[in-house]
Structure formats: C-alpha cells, structure tokens
Amino acid sequence: MTATAKRPDVDLSIEFAGIKAPNPFWLASAPPTDKAYNVERAFEAGWGGVVWKTLGEDPAAVNVSSRYSAHFGKNREVLGFNNIELITDRSLEINLREITEVKQRWPDRALIVSLMVPCVEESWKAILPLVEATGANGIELNLGCPHGMPERGMGAAVGQNPDLIEQVTRWCKTYSSLPVIVKLTPNITDIRVPARAALRGGADAVSLINTINSITSLDLDNMVAKPTVGTQSTHGGYCGAAVKPIAMNMVAEIARDPETAELPICGIGGISHWRDAAEFVALGAGAVQVCTAAMLHGFRIVDEMQDGLARWMAEKGYRSLSEFSGKAVRNTTDWKYLDMNFQTIAHIDQDKCIECGRCYIACEDTSHQSIAKLVDASGTRRYEVIEEECVGCNLCQITCPVQDCITMVPQPSDKPYMSWNEDPRNPFRETA
C-alpha cells in the first residue's frame, strides 16, 4: 500500500508542528529506525514518517548482549516488551550521512531526528547545525530514556527535571530553526509539569510516552532478571500493548490542561492497530508513533492501520483527522465532576449466554453478589441480574467471554446532574 489512503473521501495526511506527512503513522525512535536500510523498508511499506534512532556525541554508545525481554500472556502473546538498549551505537558521521541520503530519496515523508547529548549548551550548539544540514524535518529531544543514559546525566535525568527540560528546549530553539518535539518520560508523578516546562522553553510539540522503568520476569533457577547479561540484569524500558492505558491518560492530561491545551501532541505507547491510533487522536494527538508492534509483526502492519483508520473515518463521516482530533477531551474530566446521579445496570442476553458462569463467579466472589444462579429441574443453569443489588461496576461484562452478551443499560432518572462537590454525602462539599 502507498503512504496515502486509497479512499478518495478520506484524507489521512497531516501537518504536525509544521511537519507534513502523508499519514499519521510514524515509527518511533528505536531499533527499527537505526539505519537507512530499515528506514527505507519502512517508507516502502507505507509509513508516513520515522523518528531516527537517537543520535549522540562520538564516541558512540556501546550496547550489551542480550537486550530484550517480554511479559507474555498464557499463549505467549507479548503483552509488554522490555529493552535495555541504549542510543545508537553507530558513529554520528555515518548516521548523518544516511539521514541526508534517505531524506533526499523520500522528500514526501516526515523524517525526525532524535537527539541526546550532555546537558551542556555547547554540546547542543555543536550537534544541531549538523542535523539541520541533513534536510531532516525536525528534531525530537530524547529526555526520557530510563536506563543507562540517566546514569550519565542524560535521558530521564533531564526529563524528570522541569528546569533542565526548559533549558535544553530553549537551547534547541536558539541554535536550530527546525521544529522541536520534546519526548517526555512517564517515570514522573505529574506529566503536566514537564509538558509545561517544554512549552515555556519554546517547544513546538511534545511526544509521549517514552518507556516505563520495569523488570518483566525472572529466571528462578538462576535468580536473575531478564534480559540477562552474564549473571546480572537491570531495569529496562517497558513498552507495548500493556502501556497503552498509561500513555492515553498522560496524553489526555496534557490535552485538557489549560496551559498546554494548544500544544501539539504525538501519541506513543502500545499502538498496534488502527483503533489504537484513532483513540490517541480523539484524546488530542495529531500524530502517532509505533515501535513494539512493528518489531513483533514487521513493517507491513501499517497497511492495515491505514486501511482500517480510513474505513472507520469514512463510516463516521470524518474526512480528515482534524475533524475528530481531541473530540474525546471535553468528555474527560476529574472524578469529582462525574454525575453522581447517573446509574447503569447490567443486562444478560439469554440468547447469547453460554452458561459458563464466569459473570456469576466474579460477582459472587469479588463484587456485589448481584447475579443470581438459577437451576431448573433438568439441571439447566441460567444467570440473571438482581437489579436492585447491581451497582453498574462492569465486572461481569469484562469477564464475559461472549461479545455483547452482557451490556450496561443506563437507567432513566429525573434527578439532575450532581457532582461530588454538590453531593450531600460529601463531608467536604462546596456550598454556596
């Protein structure tokens, strides 16, 4: 498939922080974008852009062996992916030459260069003109790598310090005319703080999330974590499908913060399907980056991503991403503003029920005992919701293996909207 949607009624092209791309699907800075060979294969497959694996000063970083581990589901499905790889281990000269050549051959694609150098003004002043000379479309500041580089005063060591984020961003805006995207670490208490710092420094956009500190599993025979280097291991950066909920929350927090509401966001974290991308866009992202899914399934997944997103947009009547970007932000709020008078109750479709009893077991053992187990004279089981006991927690719906067998039905009410601030049950409620 080409890098643009085949549907004439849908336009997947974007302009993000002044950077144009034929579609919003970019490869994140990681092994898939480490060299020209990989990047050109990605562009041939249809990716709209790439963020070149992080460049640094010479001498280049030295990596260890092994580097990856995973958190598996019961059928060896990779739920989460962990790495202890550092930034590029190739020389700056080789990387800059290849970036120049690739950009010349693929002028219509977004090519962003990820950077990480010591938190010294002269280091940034020296590398930025070299990157700009390649013809790259922008730079991404890697202020989030959680392993190896923070020990050297870089990566998350900078990304966890708002003053340093602002300072480095300002240096980049001073010594380069390229759009500056600041990549944020999730290993922090409040993601809004670094986003605001990046904005104060003049950032054109932020991208998030970088990887999460993690240990995925242990070799219990040898009592060492994975990946194992000799007889030792270390914490690494966690990514993949398991981090998507964390990433979406952080994207939403920045999108709905009045101070950063207009700051462009590139969403990263667990994106492996067109629906994932649509959800990030609805929460305010203007582009998305993918890594783990490409590493597990290859570059051709972008074909399904483009096709699926275009079909869904056409079905909903959206002609461009801008028509639904951020539409879910206004419906995302703090808990205290939720409607305390809203009530929903579970309903079991008896025609779809396979009588497995998982809903009953979950509710009876761990929830509100609001599902009755009925057995007739022939021994046939039937499960029914005890409506007066149901609190609408959704647990039964989540545990049910049959799609749409259990639905949550909003209950009619003549009560007006009431937030927790107004609720008489709140001992600290706000009064007029």
C-alpha positions in Angstrom: 0.0 0.0 0.0 1.1 3.6 -0.6 1.6 6.0 2.2 -1.8 7.6 1.5 -5.3 6.2 1.9 -6.9 4.6 -1.1 -10.4 6.1 -0.2 -11.0 9.3 -2.1 -13.4 10.5 0.6 -10.8 10.3 3.4 -7.5 12.3 3.7 -5.0 10.8 6.1 -2.3 13.4 5.5 -1.3 15.6 8.4 0.7 18.7 9.3 2.1 18.2 12.8 4.0 21.1 14.3 4.7 22.4 10.8 5.8 18.9 9.6 3.9 17.4 6.7 3.4 13.7 6.3 1.1 11.6 4.0 -0.3 9.7 7.1 -0.1 10.0 10.9 1.7 6.6 11.4 5.3 7.2 12.3 7.9 4.7 13.5 9.3 5.7 16.9 13.0 6.2 17.7 14.2 2.6 18.3 15.9 -0.3 16.6 13.5 -0.2 13.6 14.8 3.3 12.7 18.5 2.7 13.4 19.8 2.9 9.8 18.9 3.7 6.2 18.2 0.1 5.3 15.4 -0.2 7.9 14.0 3.3 7.3 13.7 2.8 3.6 12.0 -0.5 4.0 9.6 1.3 6.3 8.9 4.0 3.8 8.4 1.4 1.0 5.8 -0.3 3.3 3.9 3.0 3.6 4.9 4.6 6.9 4.3 8.3 6.9 7.3 9.2 8.9 10.1 8.0 11.2 12.0 9.3 14.2 15.6 8.2 13.6 17.1 6.3 16.5 18.7 8.7 18.9 22.0 10.3 17.9 24.6 11.3 20.4 28.1 12.6 20.5 31.1 10.5 19.4 32.3 8.1 20.6 29.1 6.2 20.0 27.3 4.3 22.8 28.3 0.7 23.5 25.4 -1.8 24.0 25.3 -5.1 25.9 24.1 -8.5 24.9 21.3 -9.5 25.5 18.9 -6.6 25.3 15.2 -7.6 25.3 12.7 -9.4 27.4 8.9 -9.7 27.4 5.9 -10.1 29.6 3.9 -12.9 28.0 0.2 -13.9 28.1 -0.7 -17.5 28.6 -0.4 -18.2 24.8 2.9 -16.4 24.5 1.2 -13.3 23.3 3.6 -10.4 24.0 1.7 -8.1 26.4 4.7 -5.9 27.2 8.2 -5.5 25.9 11.3 -4.5 27.8 14.7 -3.3 26.5 18.0 -2.2 28.0 19.4 -1.0 24.7 21.0 2.5 24.6 21.0 5.1 21.9 22.7 4.5 18.5 25.9 2.6 18.6 26.9 3.9 15.2 29.0 6.9 14.6 27.5 10.4 14.2 29.1 10.8 10.8 27.5 7.6 9.4 24.1 8.4 10.8 24.1 12.0 9.4 25.2 10.8 6.0 22.4 8.2 5.9 19.8 10.6 7.1 20.8 13.0 4.3 20.6 10.3 1.7 17.2 9.0 2.9 15.6 12.4 3.1 16.7 13.2 -0.5 15.2 9.9 -1.7 12.0 10.3 0.3 11.1 14.0 0.3 7.4 13.5 1.0 8.0 11.6 4.3 8.5 13.1 7.7 12.0 12.4 8.9 12.6 13.5 12.5 16.0 13.1 14.2 16.1 12.0 17.9 18.9 13.6 19.9 20.5 13.1 23.3 23.7 14.8 24.3 25.1 16.0 27.6 23.1 18.8 29.3 25.7 21.4 28.3 24.9 24.2 25.9 28.0 23.7 23.8 27.1 20.1 23.1 23.6 21.1 21.8 25.0 24.1 19.9 27.5 21.8 18.1 25.2 19.0 17.0 22.1 20.9 16.0 23.5 22.5 12.8 24.9 19.2 11.7 21.4 17.7 12.0 19.7 20.6 10.3 22.1 20.3 7.3 20.8 16.8 6.6 17.4 18.2 5.5 15.6 16.5 8.3 12.1 17.9 9.0 12.5 18.2 12.8 14.2 17.1 16.0 12.9 15.1 18.9 14.7 15.6 22.2 15.1 12.2 24.0 14.6 13.3 27.6 13.0 10.1 28.7 15.3 7.1 28.3 15.1 5.3 31.7 18.2 3.1 31.6 21.9 3.6 31.1 21.8 7.1 29.9 20.3 8.7 33.1 23.4 7.4 34.9 25.4 9.7 32.6 23.2 12.7 33.3 21.0 12.4 30.2 17.7 10.9 29.2 15.2 10.7 32.1 17.7 12.5 34.4 16.9 15.6 32.3 13.2 14.7 31.7 12.5 14.5 35.4 13.8 18.0 36.0 11.5 20.7 34.6 14.2 23.4 34.8 16.5 21.3 32.6 13.7 20.5 30.2 13.0 24.2 29.7 16.7 25.0 29.4 17.5 22.3 26.8 14.4 23.1 24.8 15.4 26.8 24.7 18.9 25.9 23.5 17.4 23.9 20.7 15.1 26.7 19.6 18.1 29.1 19.8 20.5 27.1 17.7 18.1 25.4 15.2 15.3 26.5 13.0 13.8 23.0 12.9 10.6 22.2 14.8 11.4 20.9 18.3 9.5 17.9 19.7 10.2 17.1 23.3 9.8 13.5 24.2 8.5 13.1 27.8 9.3 10.4 30.3 6.3 8.7 32.1 8.5 8.0 35.1 7.2 11.1 36.9 4.3 12.0 39.2 2.5 14.6 37.1 3.1 14.6 33.3 1.7 18.1 33.0 4.8 19.6 34.8 7.4 18.6 32.1 4.9 19.4 29.3 4.5 22.9 30.7 8.3 23.2 31.0 8.8 22.2 27.4 6.2 24.8 26.3 8.0 27.5 28.3 11.2 26.6 26.6 9.5 27.1 23.2 8.7 23.5 22.2 6.7 23.1 19.0 5.3 19.8 20.3 5.7 17.0 22.8 5.7 13.3 22.2 4.8 10.7 24.8 5.3 8.3 26.4 8.8 7.1 26.5 9.3 3.7 28.1 8.5 2.9 31.7 11.0 1.5 34.2 10.4 -2.2 34.5 11.6 -5.7 35.3 9.5 -8.1 33.2 10.4 -11.5 34.6 12.9 -13.6 36.5 14.9 -16.8 35.8 14.0 -18.5 39.1 16.6 -21.2 38.5 19.4 -18.7 38.4 17.7 -15.9 40.4 18.4 -13.2 37.8 16.0 -11.0 35.9 15.7 -11.0 32.1 17.3 -9.9 29.9 20.3 -11.5 31.4 23.8 -10.2 30.8 26.2 -12.8 32.1 24.9 -13.4 35.6 23.3 -10.0 36.1 20.4 -7.8 34.8 19.0 -4.4 35.3 15.7 -2.5 35.0 14.8 -1.5 31.4 12.3 0.4 29.4 8.8 -1.1 29.2 6.6 -0.6 26.1 4.0 -2.4 24.0 0.3 -3.0 24.4 0.4 -3.1 28.2 1.4 0.6 28.5 -1.3 2.0 26.2 -3.7 2.9 29.0 -1.0 4.8 30.9 0.1 6.6 27.7 -3.5 7.6 26.8 -4.1 9.0 30.3 -0.9 11.1 30.0 -1.8 12.4 26.6 -5.3 13.4 27.9 -3.8 15.1 30.9 -1.8 17.4 28.6 -4.6 17.9 26.1 -7.0 19.1 28.8 -4.6 21.2 30.8 -5.4 24.9 30.0 -1.7 25.7 30.0 -0.9 23.1 27.3 -4.2 22.6 25.5 -2.8 24.1 22.3 0.5 22.2 22.4 0.6 19.6 19.6 1.0 16.0 20.9 2.4 13.0 19.2 1.0 9.9 20.9 3.2 6.9 21.7 2.6 3.7 23.7 1.1 0.4 22.7 -0.2 1.4 19.3 -0.6 -1.8 17.2 -4.0 -1.3 15.5 -5.9 1.4 13.7 -8.3 1.7 16.6 -5.4 2.5 19.0 -4.4 5.3 16.7 -7.9 6.7 16.5 -8.2 6.7 20.3 -5.0 8.6 20.7 -6.1 11.1 18.1 -9.5 11.5 19.8 -7.6 12.3 23.0 -5.7 15.1 21.3 -2.8 13.5 19.4 -2.0 14.9 16.0 0.3 12.0 15.0 1.2 8.7 16.5 4.4 6.7 16.8 4.7 2.9 16.7 7.6 0.6 17.8 6.8 -2.7 19.5 4.1 -3.8 17.1 6.5 -3.2 14.1 9.2 -5.2 15.9 6.9 -8.1 16.5 5.0 -8.1 13.2 7.0 -6.2 10.7 6.6 -3.0 8.8 3.6 -4.2 6.7 1.2 -3.7 9.6 1.0 0.0 8.5 -1.1 -1.2 5.6 -3.9 -2.5 7.8 -3.6 0.6 10.1 -4.1 3.0 7.2 -6.9 0.9 5.7 -8.7 0.4 9.0 -8.5 4.0 10.0 -9.7 5.3 6.6 -12.6 2.9 6.6 -13.7 3.9 10.1 -13.4 7.6 9.3 -15.5 7.2 6.1 -18.1 5.3 8.1 -18.3 8.1 10.7 -18.2 10.9 8.1 -14.8 12.2 9.0 -12.8 13.5 6.0 -9.6 14.3 7.9 -8.0 13.6 11.3 -8.5 17.2 12.3 -12.3 16.6 12.3 -12.1 14.2 15.3 -8.8 15.1 16.9 -9.4 16.0 20.5 -13.2 15.3 20.4 -12.9 13.0 23.5 -11.0 15.6 25.6 -14.1 17.5 26.5 -15.7 14.3 27.9 -12.6 13.5 30.0 -12.7 15.1 33.5 -11.7 14.8 37.1 -13.6 12.2 39.2 -15.2 14.9 41.3 -17.1 16.3 38.3 -18.7 13.0 37.3 -22.5 12.7 37.7 -23.3 11.1 41.0 -27.0 10.6 39.9 -26.1 8.5 36.8 -27.0 4.8 37.2 -26.4 1.9 34.9 -27.3 -1.8 35.4 -26.0 -5.0 33.7 -28.3 -6.9 31.4 -27.6 -10.5 30.3 -28.8 -11.5 26.8 -30.1 -15.1 27.4 -29.9 -15.9 23.7 -26.2 -15.3 23.7 -25.3 -16.6 27.1 -23.3 -19.9 27.0 -23.9 -20.5 30.7 -20.2 -20.6 31.6 -20.9 -18.8 34.9 -17.9 -16.5 34.9 -20.0 -13.5 35.5 -21.6 -15.1 38.5 -18.3 -16.3 40.0 -16.7 -12.9 39.6 -19.7 -11.0 41.1 -20.3 -13.5 43.9 -16.7 -13.9 45.0 -15.3 -10.4 44.5 -18.0 -7.9 43.8 -21.6 -7.1 44.9 -23.5 -10.5 44.8 -25.9 -9.1 42.2 -26.1 -12.1 39.8 -28.4 -15.0 40.6 -27.6 -18.6 39.6 -30.8 -20.4 38.8 -31.0 -24.1 38.1 -34.2 -25.7 36.8 -35.4 -29.3 37.3 -33.4 -30.5 34.3 -30.2 -29.0 35.7 -30.1 -26.2 33.1 -28.3 -23.1 34.5 -29.5 -19.6 34.0 -27.9 -16.4 35.2 -29.9 -13.3 35.9 -29.0 -9.8 37.2 -30.5 -8.8 40.6 -31.2 -5.3 39.5 -31.7 -3.8 43.0 -28.2 -5.0 44.0 -26.4 -4.1 40.8 -24.1 -1.0 41.1 -23.1 -1.0 37.5 -19.4 -1.8 38.1 -19.0 -3.5 34.7 -17.1 -6.5 36.1 -19.5 -9.1 34.7 -19.3 -7.5 31.3 -15.5 -7.6 31.4 -15.3 -11.2 32.4 -17.9 -12.5 30.0 -16.2 -14.3 27.0 -19.1 -13.6 24.6 -19.1 -10.2 22.9 -22.2 -8.1 23.7 -23.8 -10.9 25.8 -23.7 -8.6 28.8 -24.5 -4.9 28.2 -24.7 -2.0 30.6 -28.1 -0.3 30.4 -28.4 3.4 31.6 -31.4 3.8 33.9 -33.9 6.5 33.5 -33.8 9.2 36.1 -35.5 12.5 36.8 -32.6 13.6 39.0 -30.4 16.5 37.7 -26.7 16.3 37.2 -24.9 16.4 40.6 -21.1 16.4 41.0 -19.4 15.1 44.1 -18.7 18.7 45.1 -22.5 19.1 45.3 -23.3 15.7 46.8 -24.8 16.0 50.4 -22.9 12.8 51.2 -19.6 14.6 50.7 -18.5 16.0 54.1 -16.3 18.5 52.3 -18.8 19.5 49.6 -18.6 23.1 48.3 -21.5 25.1 49.5 -22.8 28.4 48.2 
